[in-house]
Structure formats: C-alpha cells, structure tokens
C-alpha cells in the first residue's frame, strides 16, 4: 500500500524512478513507493522534469502543483501534491 503523509494542505509520498525507460508510465507500488518510469535520462534534471510532468498529467494537476521535495539526484524521491489529488493518487498506485 502506498505510504502517504498528510502535511497540512499537501500529501507527500515516496516514488521510485526508473530513468531511460522505454515509455513514460506511472503505476504500481513497491515497498510503499509509487513506481514511475520515464524515458528521459537522469542528466541536468531532465528525468525530474519528466517525472513532474507525468505525475501532473496522471493526477489531473498543473505541473506547478507537483513538487519534488527531496531526492532530486537519486532514484528514490519524496514528492508532494495538493490534498485534493489523494483519490487520483491511490488509483495510480493500483
């Protein structure tokens, strides 16, 4: 089950990113983290930008609403989104 932490008006959660994947895909969960695959390489923030765009699209949010809080240079990241996206986030984790 996806581990969510409520921080006021936002929800934070852990994602596990696979850069240079064959397709951009969000879905599934492993050890409490949402699995995110992006085709962008992990160079100059390109993978992080792709992660933000993909999560925003999947959750029906603007890109500015998705924040990488920690782990900008690692595969495991802490991300936060507005509280209203909780239902959509749980659907993505299935």
Buried (B, 14 or more C-beta within 10 A) or exposed (E): EBEBEEEEEBBBBBBBBBBEBEEBBBEBBEEEBBBBBBBBEBEEBBBBBBBBBBBBEBBEBEEEBBBBEEBEEEBEBBBBBBEEBBEBBEEBBE
